[in-house]
Amino acid sequence: MMELTHDTDPAGIPSELDSAQAKLVYFYLEASEGATATDLHQSLGLPKLAILSVINSLASQGLVEQLDAEYVTADSVQV
């Protein structure tokens, strides 16, 4: 079983996420097991530029990775 490398709150969202948008995007990616920026835009109703900014921030924290066209949580990436 893979261990989480980040502290998480009871909902499974890393505790270092402060922004509501970052939590929303992370939670969606965790629940959907991956999504494109367009999927996130259409499902969450956030501007695509905001989605890309949040994804960039999550990626720089090591929480999200890009696999082909989809973004996934780093915890879901199979090594």
C-alpha positions, 0 to 999 in steps of 0.5 A: 500500500502506498503511503501519503507523503503529505498530511491530509485533513479528514476529507483527504485534502493535503493540509498545506492547501489554503485556497478554496480553488486549490482544494476544489481542484485537488478534490475533483482530481482525487475523486475522478482519478484524473481530468483534463483542464477542459474537464475541470473547467466544464465541471467546476465552472472555473475559468480555464486560466484559473484552473491552469494557475491552480494546477501549476501551483499544485504541481510545484508543490508535488501534489499533482502530475500530468499524465498525457493530457490529464492531470492526476493527484501525485498519490494516484500515480503508479510507480 
